[in-house]
Amino acid sequence: DIPTERFDNQEFHVMWVGKFDFRKQLPLTLQAIAMTGNPHIVLDVYGGGSDDQVAAAKSFADSLGINEKVVWHGNQSNEVVMNAMRKAQLFFFTSVSEDTSTVVLEAVSNRLPVLCFDACGMSAVIDDKVGRKVPLSSPSQSARDFATILNEFEGNRNLLKQMSENCKQRQIELSWEEKAKTMVGWYEKIVHNR
């Protein structure tokens, strides 16, 4: 079982995973972290890109004055990332172009609440019981929306504990077994309504 005591840590670890390319929107993530003005928030960045992309991301964090709030973990094995998910307090997913990202499902399976856009496949996976979604809007508005929710989460650890617990049920709902039951139910309805 994954303990919920981690949500009581004073340092609030927000986890971001991905390639440093446009669709993943790391700069937006960094901007939102800066906008929180919250000394407890630490952003753990897993992933990477070209030397130029990594340098640009670090330079942007520096220009925002949040260097000491960002930990650059680089590319790590799946095992390391899964282990980190069990220690983090929030998964921050800022991608603007995805089908359904596996990493979001992995966060839920590791009982890690998710903050993401209400777009693409994530809008079907994440509900209010396991996370929060913001509408796709302008980058500046999105950063403000994300920053507001980041501060709300940091200030309400009991809500995160509840969301973490709710991830167990959401996992079941998203399982192949449940999808199969739903399909069988639809087939039976169709056959009986002929």
ZAVEX-817683 format. One line per 3 residues: number of its first residue (from 1); for each residue x, y, z of N, C-alpha, C. Coordinates in nm, 3 decimals. Atoms other than C-alpha are relative to their C-alpha. Layout:
N
NUM) X Y Z X Y Z X Y Z; ... $
***
This chain:
194
1) 0.084 -0.120 0.000 0.000 0.000 0.000 0.088 0.126 0.000; -0.078 -0.124 0.012 0.117 0.355 -0.074 -0.044 0.096 0.111; 0.038 -0.083 -0.116 0.128 0.573 0.240 -0.044 0.141 -0.040 $
4) 0.045 -0.138 0.027 -0.054 0.908 0.252 0.074 0.102 0.087; -0.074 -0.094 -0.085 0.184 1.057 0.512 0.083 0.098 -0.083; -0.082 -0.087 0.086 0.387 1.199 0.223 -0.068 0.135 -0.026 $
7) 0.072 -0.125 0.025 0.114 1.461 0.181 0.017 0.100 0.114; -0.022 -0.089 -0.115 0.204 1.604 0.522 0.137 0.069 -0.004; -0.134 -0.063 0.006 0.564 1.692 0.423 -0.014 0.149 -0.028 $
10) 0.007 -0.144 0.022 0.625 2.064 0.441 0.037 0.036 -0.143; -0.035 -0.022 0.141 0.803 2.058 0.105 -0.105 -0.068 -0.085; 0.108 0.050 0.084 0.535 2.015 -0.158 0.059 -0.036 -0.136 $
13) -0.066 0.046 0.122 0.681 1.803 -0.438 -0.100 -0.022 -0.114; 0.081 0.006 0.120 0.516 1.857 -0.776 0.087 -0.065 -0.108; -0.078 0.078 0.097 0.628 1.609 -1.042 -0.046 0.027 -0.142 $
16) 0.026 -0.020 0.143 0.654 1.678 -1.415 0.087 -0.098 -0.077; -0.074 0.100 0.077 0.757 1.412 -1.668 -0.022 0.023 -0.149; 0.018 -0.009 0.146 0.825 1.444 -2.040 0.122 0.045 -0.075 $
19) -0.104 -0.053 0.088 1.033 1.546 -2.335 -0.011 0.151 0.001; 0.002 -0.146 0.001 1.131 1.909 -2.354 -0.038 0.051 -0.139; 0.043 -0.052 0.130 0.932 1.973 -2.671 -0.126 0.084 0.018 $
22) 0.107 -0.099 -0.010 0.658 2.224 -2.750 -0.129 -0.057 0.058; 0.132 0.050 -0.042 0.357 1.998 -2.696 -0.006 -0.032 0.149; -0.001 0.033 -0.143 0.465 1.910 -2.340 -0.007 0.124 0.090 $
25) 0.019 -0.129 -0.068 0.474 2.279 -2.238 0.073 0.015 0.135; -0.079 -0.021 -0.122 0.752 2.276 -1.977 0.010 0.148 0.038; -0.006 -0.142 -0.039 0.787 2.659 -1.997 -0.125 0.047 0.074 $
28) 0.126 -0.034 -0.067 0.420 2.690 -1.897 0.001 -0.052 0.144; -0.012 0.059 -0.133 0.488 2.459 -1.602 0.087 0.089 0.088; -0.093 -0.084 -0.075 0.783 2.672 -1.491 -0.064 0.134 0.036 $
31) 0.068 -0.127 -0.023 0.576 2.989 -1.528 -0.103 -0.013 0.113; 0.102 0.023 -0.103 0.294 2.845 -1.314 0.065 -0.013 0.138; -0.072 0.017 -0.128 0.542 2.741 -1.042 0.045 0.137 0.050 $
34) -0.046 -0.134 -0.038 0.688 3.094 -1.044 -0.117 0.086 0.050; 0.117 -0.081 -0.035 0.341 3.250 -1.027 -0.060 -0.035 0.136; 0.056 0.036 -0.131 0.251 3.058 -0.711 0.061 0.086 0.110 $
37) -0.070 -0.073 -0.105 0.509 3.256 -0.514 0.007 -0.079 0.129; 0.012 0.085 -0.118 0.489 2.960 -0.277 0.135 -0.063 0.035; -0.132 0.052 -0.037 0.812 2.879 -0.089 0.004 -0.151 0.027 $
40) 0.003 0.143 -0.031 0.697 2.522 -0.011 0.002 -0.089 -0.125; 0.011 0.080 0.122 0.655 2.413 -0.373 0.136 -0.026 -0.063; -0.121 0.044 0.070 0.938 2.215 -0.535 -0.045 -0.074 -0.124 $
43) 0.033 0.068 0.125 0.916 2.109 -0.899 0.108 -0.102 -0.032; -0.091 0.107 0.040 1.075 1.774 -0.984 -0.023 -0.030 -0.147; 0.012 0.018 0.145 1.141 1.756 -1.359 0.073 -0.127 -0.041 $
46) -0.057 0.124 0.053 1.195 1.411 -1.510 -0.014 0.002 -0.151; 0.001 -0.001 0.146 1.290 1.391 -1.875 0.108 0.091 -0.052; -0.103 -0.084 0.059 1.501 1.587 -2.115 -0.027 0.025 -0.146 $
49) 0.009 -0.032 0.142 1.567 1.694 -2.467 0.140 0.018 -0.054; -0.132 -0.030 0.055 1.848 1.816 -2.684 0.075 0.091 0.098; -0.080 -0.089 -0.086 2.132 2.009 -2.520 -0.057 0.141 -0.002 $
52) 0.057 -0.135 0.013 1.975 2.331 -2.652 -0.131 0.012 0.077; 0.128 -0.004 -0.071 1.629 2.244 -2.512 0.019 0.001 0.151; -0.027 0.005 -0.144 1.771 2.160 -2.170 0.056 0.134 0.047 $
55) -0.059 -0.131 -0.036 1.980 2.479 -2.164 -0.107 0.108 0.001; 0.107 -0.101 0.008 1.676 2.686 -2.270 -0.094 -0.011 0.121; 0.090 0.021 -0.114 1.457 2.531 -1.997 0.063 0.051 0.129 $
58) -0.070 -0.044 -0.122 1.717 2.592 -1.725 0.017 0.151 0.002; -0.015 -0.144 0.011 1.776 2.945 -1.852 -0.133 0.070 0.031; 0.132 -0.058 -0.026 1.401 3.015 -1.843 -0.033 -0.005 0.150 $
61) 0.022 0.011 -0.145 1.376 2.885 -1.484 0.081 0.106 0.074; -0.087 -0.100 -0.060 1.667 3.113 -1.397 -0.060 0.140 -0.016; 0.058 -0.133 0.027 1.499 3.415 -1.560 -0.126 0.024 0.084 $
64) 0.120 -0.012 -0.084 1.185 3.342 -1.354 0.035 0.007 0.149; -0.045 -0.006 -0.140 1.394 3.332 -1.035 -0.041 -0.121 0.082; 0.045 0.119 -0.073 1.292 2.976 -0.946 0.102 -0.114 -0.003 $
67) -0.104 0.104 0.006 1.623 2.789 -0.984 0.002 -0.091 0.121; -0.010 0.079 -0.124 1.621 2.680 -0.621 -0.126 -0.082 0.026; 0.126 0.073 -0.018 1.264 2.546 -0.659 -0.016 -0.113 -0.103 $
70) 0.009 0.102 0.105 1.339 2.316 -0.956 0.114 -0.099 0.014; -0.102 0.106 -0.003 1.520 1.981 -0.939 -0.006 -0.070 -0.135; -0.008 0.061 0.134 1.634 1.855 -1.281 0.054 -0.142 0.015 $
73) -0.040 0.140 -0.018 1.641 1.475 -1.264 0.051 -0.064 -0.128; -0.042 0.056 0.128 1.707 1.418 -1.636 -0.081 -0.123 -0.036; 0.068 0.123 0.042 1.601 1.102 -1.820 0.029 -0.109 0.101 $
76) -0.015 0.108 -0.099 1.540 0.819 -1.575 -0.077 -0.123 -0.047; 0.071 0.124 0.034 1.426 0.459 -1.600 -0.143 0.008 0.051; 0.140 0.006 -0.042 1.057 0.378 -1.567 -0.011 -0.034 0.148 $
79) 0.002 0.040 -0.142 1.131 0.218 -1.230 0.027 0.120 0.092; -0.032 -0.119 -0.079 1.286 0.540 -1.096 -0.118 0.097 0.000; 0.114 -0.091 0.012 0.992 0.746 -1.224 -0.119 -0.050 0.083 $
82) 0.111 0.057 -0.078 0.734 0.508 -1.071 0.025 0.017 0.150; -0.036 -0.017 -0.141 0.918 0.521 -0.738 -0.017 0.146 0.043; 0.015 -0.144 -0.029 0.924 0.902 -0.753 -0.147 0.038 0.012 $
85) 0.144 -0.027 -0.008 0.548 0.904 -0.816 -0.058 -0.038 0.136; 0.050 0.045 -0.131 0.496 0.719 -0.489 0.048 0.091 0.113; -0.051 -0.093 -0.102 0.686 0.996 -0.305 -0.047 0.144 -0.022 $
88) 0.045 -0.137 0.033 0.554 1.308 -0.483 -0.138 0.026 0.058; 0.132 -0.035 -0.052 0.243 1.495 -0.374 -0.100 0.039 -0.109; 0.089 -0.038 0.111 0.107 1.603 -0.714 0.071 -0.027 -0.131 $
91) -0.053 0.018 0.134 0.155 1.510 -1.078 -0.054 0.114 -0.085; 0.036 -0.119 0.078 0.155 1.819 -1.303 0.025 -0.032 -0.146; -0.009 0.042 0.140 0.081 1.735 -1.666 -0.051 0.113 -0.088 $
94) 0.036 -0.120 0.076 0.084 2.035 -1.901 -0.003 -0.021 -0.151; -0.001 0.028 0.144 0.082 1.861 -2.239 -0.127 0.054 -0.066; 0.115 -0.055 0.073 -0.144 2.024 -2.499 -0.036 -0.086 -0.121 $
97) 0.028 0.084 0.116 -0.133 1.746 -2.759 0.034 -0.145 0.033; -0.017 0.141 -0.039 -0.181 1.386 -2.643 -0.127 -0.075 -0.036; 0.121 0.083 0.006 -0.418 1.099 -2.700 -0.036 -0.021 0.147 $
100) 0.007 0.015 -0.145 -0.426 0.951 -2.352 0.140 -0.039 0.042; -0.137 0.026 -0.038 -0.087 0.971 -2.197 0.008 -0.112 0.103; -0.023 0.111 -0.093 0.033 0.653 -2.026 0.043 0.053 0.135 $
103) -0.056 -0.051 -0.125 0.211 0.864 -1.767 -0.110 0.051 0.095; 0.113 -0.042 -0.083 -0.122 1.007 -1.643 -0.064 -0.121 0.067; 0.054 0.124 -0.057 -0.258 0.654 -1.596 0.095 -0.057 0.105 $
106) -0.100 0.048 -0.097 0.067 0.561 -1.419 -0.008 0.081 0.129; 0.015 -0.083 -0.120 0.021 0.856 -1.181 -0.119 -0.049 0.083; 0.120 0.049 -0.071 -0.331 0.735 -1.094 0.029 -0.136 0.064 $
109) -0.028 0.132 -0.056 -0.204 0.379 -1.047 0.096 0.008 0.118; -0.088 -0.023 -0.115 0.059 0.517 -0.806 -0.065 0.090 0.104; 0.081 -0.078 -0.095 -0.219 0.703 -0.621 0.053 0.142 0.017 $
112) -0.051 -0.137 0.001 -0.077 1.042 -0.719 -0.102 0.090 -0.069; 0.095 -0.092 0.062 -0.336 1.319 -0.776 0.063 0.076 -0.117; -0.048 -0.059 0.126 -0.310 1.492 -1.116 -0.061 0.137 -0.022 $
115) 0.044 -0.131 0.047 -0.331 1.853 -1.231 0.036 0.007 -0.148; -0.026 0.001 0.143 -0.370 1.883 -1.608 -0.100 0.090 -0.073; 0.097 -0.070 0.082 -0.553 2.050 -1.895 -0.124 -0.086 -0.018 $
118) 0.124 0.071 0.031 -0.915 1.959 -1.962 -0.004 -0.016 -0.152; -0.014 0.015 0.144 -0.819 1.839 -2.307 0.054 -0.139 -0.031; -0.053 0.127 0.049 -0.720 1.537 -2.513 -0.054 -0.115 0.084 $
121) 0.047 0.117 -0.074 -0.745 1.199 -2.343 -0.004 0.020 0.150; -0.006 -0.020 -0.146 -0.670 1.341 -1.997 -0.137 0.038 0.056; 0.130 -0.044 -0.052 -1.017 1.493 -1.969 -0.090 -0.119 0.031 $
124) 0.081 0.119 -0.027 -1.166 1.142 -1.978 0.054 -0.079 0.119; -0.064 0.078 -0.107 -0.920 0.995 -1.726 -0.012 0.069 0.135; -0.005 -0.074 -0.126 -0.901 1.269 -1.463 -0.136 0.062 0.030 $
127) 0.122 -0.066 -0.046 -1.211 1.368 -1.269 0.030 0.070 0.133; -0.021 -0.079 -0.123 -1.261 1.583 -0.958 0.036 -0.085 0.121; -0.034 0.087 -0.113 -1.212 1.281 -0.734 0.149 -0.026 0.009 $
130) -0.143 0.033 0.001 -0.849 1.230 -0.840 0.089 0.114 -0.048; -0.083 -0.111 0.046 -0.735 1.570 -0.963 -0.082 0.121 -0.040; 0.064 -0.121 0.049 -0.814 1.902 -1.122 0.045 0.025 -0.143 $
133) -0.031 -0.032 0.138 -0.829 2.020 -1.482 -0.029 0.148 -0.025; 0.026 -0.139 0.039 -0.802 2.368 -1.628 -0.030 0.004 -0.149; 0.031 -0.008 0.143 -0.948 2.473 -1.963 0.122 0.048 -0.080 $
136) -0.104 -0.051 0.090 -0.714 2.527 -2.257 -0.036 0.145 -0.033; 0.025 -0.141 0.032 -0.686 2.904 -2.293 0.134 0.059 -0.046; -0.130 -0.058 0.035 -0.401 3.147 -2.349 0.106 -0.051 0.097 $
139) -0.105 0.047 -0.092 -0.063 3.046 -2.203 0.003 0.077 0.133; -0.007 -0.078 -0.124 -0.070 3.333 -1.951 -0.117 -0.031 0.093; 0.117 0.035 -0.082 -0.425 3.251 -1.835 0.014 -0.140 0.057 $
142) -0.019 0.138 -0.046 -0.342 2.880 -1.814 0.099 -0.003 0.117; -0.100 -0.004 -0.108 -0.034 2.955 -1.602 -0.062 0.053 0.128; 0.067 -0.055 -0.119 -0.247 3.168 -1.366 -0.095 -0.103 0.061 $
145) 0.094 0.102 -0.048 -0.515 2.896 -1.343 0.074 -0.112 0.072; -0.079 0.107 -0.062 -0.253 2.630 -1.270 0.059 0.047 0.133; -0.062 -0.052 -0.122 -0.080 2.851 -1.011 -0.102 0.005 0.114 $
148) 0.106 -0.008 -0.102 -0.409 2.907 -0.826 -0.027 -0.139 0.059; 0.030 0.136 -0.047 -0.478 2.532 -0.807 0.120 -0.059 0.075; -0.120 0.047 -0.072 -0.117 2.453 -0.708 -0.001 0.051 0.144 $
151) 0.005 -0.057 -0.136 -0.154 2.689 -0.411 -0.114 -0.059 0.083; 0.113 0.061 -0.072 -0.494 2.543 -0.321 0.040 -0.139 0.050; -0.044 0.134 -0.038 -0.348 2.192 -0.319 0.105 0.005 0.111 $
154) -0.105 -0.009 -0.101 -0.041 2.295 -0.121 -0.061 0.036 0.136; 0.064 -0.044 -0.125 -0.271 2.454 0.137 -0.103 -0.097 0.054; 0.103 0.094 -0.044 -0.512 2.160 0.158 0.047 -0.143 -0.021 $
157) -0.059 0.133 0.015 -0.319 1.840 0.212 -0.102 -0.112 0.021; 0.102 0.103 -0.022 -0.627 1.652 0.336 -0.076 -0.031 -0.129; 0.064 0.021 0.131 -0.787 1.704 -0.006 0.086 -0.094 -0.085 $
160) -0.090 0.086 0.077 -0.480 1.545 -0.167 -0.002 -0.144 0.053; 0.008 0.135 -0.059 -0.494 1.252 0.076 -0.126 -0.071 -0.048; 0.126 0.058 0.045 -0.858 1.196 -0.019 0.009 -0.038 -0.148 $
163) -0.016 0.029 0.143 -0.774 1.217 -0.391 0.089 -0.121 -0.022; -0.090 0.115 0.010 -0.492 0.970 -0.342 -0.076 -0.129 0.029; 0.085 0.116 -0.033 -0.737 0.727 -0.176 -0.096 -0.030 -0.116 $
166) 0.097 0.017 0.110 -0.987 0.786 -0.460 0.065 -0.062 -0.124; -0.070 0.056 0.116 -0.721 0.683 -0.713 -0.019 -0.152 -0.009; 0.020 0.146 -0.001 -0.777 0.320 -0.605 -0.126 -0.036 -0.079 $
169) 0.128 0.025 0.069 -1.140 0.331 -0.724 0.010 0.038 -0.147; -0.013 -0.046 0.140 -1.049 0.526 -1.040 0.079 -0.102 -0.082; -0.079 0.105 0.065 -0.792 0.258 -1.124 -0.090 -0.114 -0.044 $
172) 0.093 0.109 0.031 -1.065 -0.006 -1.110 -0.091 0.040 -0.116; 0.090 -0.048 0.105 -1.298 0.207 -1.324 0.068 0.003 -0.137; -0.074 -0.011 0.126 -1.027 0.249 -1.588 0.061 -0.132 -0.047 $
175) -0.063 0.129 0.033 -0.922 -0.117 -1.589 -0.066 -0.063 -0.122; 0.053 0.072 0.116 -0.967 -0.340 -1.893 -0.120 -0.086 0.040; 0.111 0.084 -0.047 -1.193 -0.563 -1.685 -0.130 0.080 0.002 $
178) 0.120 -0.085 -0.005 -1.436 -0.275 -1.626 -0.046 0.039 -0.139; 0.036 -0.035 0.138 -1.421 -0.172 -1.992 -0.070 -0.117 -0.068; 0.061 0.119 0.058 -1.503 -0.530 -2.091 -0.144 -0.017 0.050 $
181) 0.135 0.010 -0.057 -1.803 -0.535 -1.852 -0.094 0.101 -0.067; 0.080 -0.104 0.065 -1.927 -0.208 -2.006 -0.039 -0.043 -0.141; 0.028 0.045 0.137 -1.897 -0.350 -2.359 -0.103 -0.113 -0.001 $
184) 0.095 0.112 -0.009 -2.080 -0.671 -2.260 -0.140 0.055 0.030; 0.128 -0.064 -0.033 -2.354 -0.456 -2.106 -0.066 0.064 -0.121; 0.053 -0.063 0.121 -2.392 -0.260 -2.430 -0.050 -0.106 -0.099 $
187) 0.040 0.107 0.091 -2.404 -0.578 -2.639 -0.131 -0.063 0.044; 0.122 0.062 -0.051 -2.669 -0.730 -2.412 -0.120 0.091 -0.023; 0.108 -0.098 0.022 -2.877 -0.412 -2.438 -0.045 -0.003 -0.145 $
190) 0.029 0.001 0.142 -2.855 -0.418 -2.817 -0.076 -0.127 -0.039; 0.063 0.128 0.032 -2.945 -0.788 -2.840 -0.144 -0.006 0.054; 0.134 0.006 -0.060 -3.244 -0.751 -2.601 -0.096 0.103 -0.058 $
193) 0.086 -0.105 0.056 -3.374 -0.438 -2.774 -0.033 -0.023 -0.147; 0.028 0.028 0.143 -3.395 -0.603 -3.118 -0.145 -0.029 -0.021 $
***
